[in-house]
Amino acid sequence: MNAIKIIIWYFKRPSLYPQFFREIKRKLNFFKSSEKNSCSDFVIKHYEKNVLNDFDLFFELTGKHFQNSFIKSHSKIFAKAEQKIKNIDIIMAGYDESSSIGISYNSGGSNIGLIFEICEYFKFIKCLETGVAYGWSSFSILSSLKNRKNSRLVSVDMPYPGKENDKHVGLVIPNSLRSHWKLLRFSDREGVPKAIKLLKSLDFCHYDSDKTYVGRLWSYNLIWENLSMNGILYSDDIGDNNAFYDFCNSKDINPLIGSVPSNNNIKYFGIVKKNNS
């Protein structure tokens, strides 16, 4: 889509003006200095060396065995959701019909089975999610939250510039779960503070939105500051750049590293738990 159409798209959405000006500034600065939007070989090798499979990762985090019950018990719902996606023309992150991996496992790089088990084990109440697309990770979090009173998921999802796909965001989330869900259509800079204000504190955050180095660091630090003790920050696509690695070093924390398969490459995700140590 050309620049004129993008400008018109933003012009019709005043709530997104701050993000529009940030995008202009970022593009101008990009030509002046190189952004840190690639991951160093050292960090990638660090992830490769320390990556754990789902079973070991869950055991390290909880001391319990990973059952993967979410994937096993929702196969019919996944099939219906996949058919919904096939019947629309607009493709968003989280679906690749050529994938041999299976949509129920590799949904936009999120390990939804693991996310569900983590939320179930820790009995999280107040959850934040950044990045929704079709809503696979939202579905997994909400499937756990429905079991607890006063539980809530607030999702922040920046509308796709130039795309008329708003009605498809969260498409796979069953109506029976939506009473626990609130969707904010803002960029992270505006949306994350609004979500935190609504939730007041965070038990769990699934981060899968702004992929830039600066954007990630900004969000990680704000989320961490508002994360409750024993709360968890789960970030997808940490191999895009050094932001997650640098954030963990700055807080002197050792993350757990996992991975999901991808048609193009392995995608790494990171999990950190907030505690007194």
C-alpha positions, 0 to 999 in steps of 0.5 A: 500500500502506498504512502498516500493511502496509509496517511489517509488510513491514519487520518481517519483514526485520531486515536492512532495519531501518536503512533503515526508520528512515531512511525514517521520519526522512526523511518526518518531516524532509520536512515540516519542511524542503524536501529538495533533491529537484528539479533546478534550471533552471540545472542542467537547462539545463547538461545540455541544453547539454553533452549528447553523443550516444553516439558523441561521448561514447564518443569523448571517453572513449576516443578510439575509435568507438562500435560498439554491438555489444552491442545488435546481437549480443544481439537474440535474447536480448533477445527471450527476456528480454522474453517472460519479463517479459511472462509475469509479473504484477509490473512493475519499473523497466526495462520499459514495453511501451508504449514505442516506443523498444525495451527493449534500448535504454531499460532503466530509463533505462540505456544498456546498449549504452554501458555494455557498450562502456565495460566492454569498452574498459577491460577492467574487472575489479571492478564495482559496480552499485546498482539491479538490477530485471530486470537489464538493466544487470547483463546488459550488464556481465556480458557484458563481464566474462565475457571476463576471469578473476577478474572480478566484478560485485557488485550492491546492490538494495534490495527493493521495500517491500511487493512480493513480487518478489524472485524476479524481480530479475535475471530477464534475466541468463542462467545462463551469466553468474551465476558472475561475479555476486553480489547483495546485497539491502540498501539503499545505506547497508548494501549499498555498503560491503559490496560495496566490502569484497568487491571491495576496490577498484572499476574501474567503478560503475553507479549507479541506486538511491537517488534522494534528494539526500542518498542520492546524495551519500553514495554518490557520495563513498564510491564515488569514494573507493574507485574505482581510478585510471582507474576510472569512475562512471556515474550514471543519472537525474542530472536528478532533483536537483542531487546529481551536479552538486554532487558534480562541482563539489566534486571539480572534475571535468568530467563527460560528459553523455549522455541516453536517450529516455523516454516521459515525458521525456529522462533524463540520465546522467553519466560521470566518470573518475578520474585524476590531473588 
